[in-house]
Amino acid sequence: SIMLAYPFMTLPMSILQCLYARTSFTRIASYLDSPEKVSYVSFEQPKTDGAAVEIKSTNLVWPGKTGTTNFRLNIYELSIPKGSLCMVIGPVAVSYTHLTLPTIYSV
């Protein structure tokens, strides 16, 4: 009787988890079977003369460590042509990712 106590205690929880999984699969199937929606937002692509990334008059600021000043990067004009290789180099742990994220998500 003690050996069967644990399986019987977990049975209601297992049934509930199976119901949650079924509900999730039903919602996912409904979403995947639905027709594509028309986008009502139009994005005008600026003419960049073949540039993959173009930044003009931008100030990027990162907070410094406690007790230090903020790191500020002023970009007056930056244009990276399509198909070119661009490298950002500098000391270790200077937030290269933070430099590239604004350009990636604004494109």
C-alpha positions in Angstrom: 0.0 0.0 0.0 2.9 2.4 0.7 4.4 1.6 -2.7 1.2 2.7 -4.4 0.9 6.0 -2.5 3.2 8.0 -4.6 1.9 7.0 -8.0 -1.7 7.7 -6.8 -0.6 11.1 -5.4 0.9 12.2 -8.7 -1.9 10.8 -10.9 -4.1 14.0 -10.6 -1.1 16.2 -11.4 -0.2 14.0 -14.4 -3.7 14.2 -15.8 -3.7 18.0 -15.4 -0.3 18.3 -17.2 -1.7 16.2 -20.1 -4.7 18.5 -20.4 -2.5 21.5 -20.4 -0.4 19.9 -23.2 -3.5 19.1 -25.2 -4.7 22.7 -24.9 -1.3 24.0 -26.0 -1.2 21.7 -29.0 -4.7 22.7 -30.0 -3.9 26.4 -29.8 -0.7 25.9 -31.8 -2.5 23.8 -34.5 -5.2 26.5 -34.7 -2.5 29.2 -35.2 -0.6 27.2 -37.8 -3.8 26.4 -39.7 -5.0 30.0 -39.8 -4.6 32.1 -43.0 -1.8 34.6 -43.3 -2.7 38.1 -42.2 -2.1 41.1 -44.3 0.3 43.6 -42.9 -1.3 47.0 -42.5 2.0 48.7 -41.7 4.1 49.8 -44.6 7.8 50.5 -44.2 9.5 52.7 -46.7 13.0 51.6 -47.4 15.3 54.6 -47.6 17.6 54.8 -50.6 21.1 53.9 -49.3 22.9 53.5 -52.6 23.9 49.9 -51.8 24.6 50.4 -48.1 23.6 47.6 -45.8 23.8 49.8 -42.7 23.7 53.6 -42.7 23.8 55.7 -39.5 23.8 59.5 -39.3 23.9 61.8 -36.3 23.5 59.2 -33.6 24.5 59.2 -30.0 24.7 55.9 -28.1 25.2 56.0 -24.3 25.9 53.1 -22.0 25.9 53.5 -18.2 29.3 52.9 -16.6 30.1 50.9 -13.6 29.2 52.4 -10.2 31.2 55.5 -9.7 32.4 55.9 -13.3 31.1 58.0 -16.1 28.9 56.8 -18.9 30.3 55.5 -22.1 29.2 57.7 -25.0 29.7 57.0 -28.7 28.8 59.8 -31.2 28.4 58.6 -34.8 28.3 61.4 -37.2 28.1 59.3 -40.3 28.6 55.6 -40.8 27.9 53.7 -44.0 28.7 50.0 -44.4 28.3 48.7 -48.0 26.4 45.5 -48.8 28.7 42.5 -48.9 31.5 44.2 -47.1 33.2 43.0 -43.9 33.2 45.4 -40.9 35.0 44.7 -37.7 34.6 46.4 -34.3 37.7 45.9 -32.3 38.7 47.1 -28.8 39.5 46.0 -25.3 37.7 43.0 -23.8 34.2 43.5 -22.3 33.4 46.9 -23.9 29.9 45.9 -25.1 30.4 45.2 -28.8 26.9 43.7 -28.8 25.4 46.9 -27.4 27.0 48.8 -30.3 25.5 46.5 -32.9 22.0 45.9 -31.4 20.6 49.4 -32.3 21.7 49.0 -35.9 20.3 45.5 -36.2 16.9 46.3 -34.8 16.5 49.6 -36.6 17.1 48.1 -40.1 
